[in-house]
Amino acid sequence: MNQDHTTISKPKRPSFGILLLLGVLLVMLAAALGAFWLNRTDPATESEDLERATLRTKNLIELQAAESNTLSTYGWNDKAKGIVHIPVSRAMELVLPSLQATAAKEQP
């Protein structure tokens, strides 16, 4: 008795893990390409760079002048809340005696 069985093999389907891995890689690739696309910038010309540098220097000078004024004068920071500013030298004169008294108490 000769039995000849012919079997038809089904093509193997890729496993779920491989498909998931490929999907994750494609999503990561799309995200990276999207990030590069969104962050693309045209290089500024030298004149634009010079204008920006000039504006930043002007803004810095104005900020430093305002800070210097606040540190050396008396005035209101917030009148409604009763917050004032005083010159740094005067603030040190007011705080120094209490610091010296605290240091004297701590020494044996």
C-alpha positions in Angstrom: 0.0 0.0 0.0 1.4 3.1 -1.2 -0.1 6.2 0.2 1.0 9.3 -1.4 -0.2 12.3 0.5 0.5 15.6 -0.9 0.4 18.4 1.5 -0.1 21.9 0.5 1.8 24.2 2.8 0.4 27.5 3.6 2.7 30.5 3.3 3.9 31.6 6.7 2.5 34.8 8.0 4.9 37.1 9.9 4.4 37.0 13.6 2.6 39.8 15.4 5.8 40.8 17.2 7.6 41.5 13.9 4.7 43.5 12.6 4.5 45.5 15.8 8.3 46.2 15.6 8.1 47.3 12.0 5.1 49.6 12.9 7.0 51.2 15.8 10.0 51.8 13.6 7.9 53.4 10.9 6.2 55.7 13.5 9.6 56.7 14.9 11.0 57.4 11.4 8.0 59.5 10.6 8.3 61.4 13.9 12.0 62.1 13.3 11.4 63.3 9.7 8.6 65.5 11.0 10.8 67.0 13.6 13.5 67.8 11.1 10.9 69.3 8.8 9.4 71.5 11.5 12.8 72.7 12.8 14.2 73.7 9.4 15.2 77.3 9.3 16.5 79.6 6.7 19.9 81.0 7.6 19.8 84.7 8.5 21.7 87.1 6.4 24.5 89.1 7.9 22.4 92.3 8.0 19.6 90.5 9.9 22.2 89.2 12.4 23.6 92.7 12.8 20.1 94.1 13.4 19.3 91.5 16.0 22.6 92.0 17.8 22.1 95.8 17.8 18.5 95.4 19.2 19.7 93.0 21.9 22.5 95.3 22.9 20.1 98.2 23.2 17.6 96.1 25.2 20.4 94.9 27.5 21.6 98.5 28.2 18.0 99.6 29.0 17.5 96.6 31.3 20.8 97.3 33.2 19.9 101.0 33.6 16.5 100.1 35.0 18.0 97.5 37.4 20.7 100.0 38.5 18.0 102.5 39.2 16.0 100.0 41.3 19.0 99.0 43.3 20.1 102.6 44.2 16.8 104.5 44.8 13.7 104.4 47.0 10.4 103.6 45.3 7.3 101.4 45.1 7.4 97.9 43.6 3.7 97.4 44.2 1.9 100.2 46.0 -1.3 98.2 46.4 0.5 95.4 48.3 2.8 97.9 50.1 6.0 96.5 48.6 8.9 99.0 48.3 12.5 98.9 47.2 15.4 100.7 48.9 19.0 101.1 48.0 21.2 98.1 48.7 23.6 100.0 50.9 20.7 101.2 53.2 19.3 97.6 53.3 22.7 96.3 54.5 22.8 99.0 57.2 19.4 98.0 58.5 20.1 94.2 58.5 23.6 94.2 59.8 22.8 94.9 63.5 20.3 92.1 63.7 22.8 89.7 62.1 25.5 90.7 64.5 23.1 90.2 67.5 22.2 86.8 66.2 25.9 85.9 65.8 26.7 87.1 69.3 23.9 84.9 70.8 25.2 81.8 69.0 28.8 82.2 70.2 29.5 80.5 73.6 
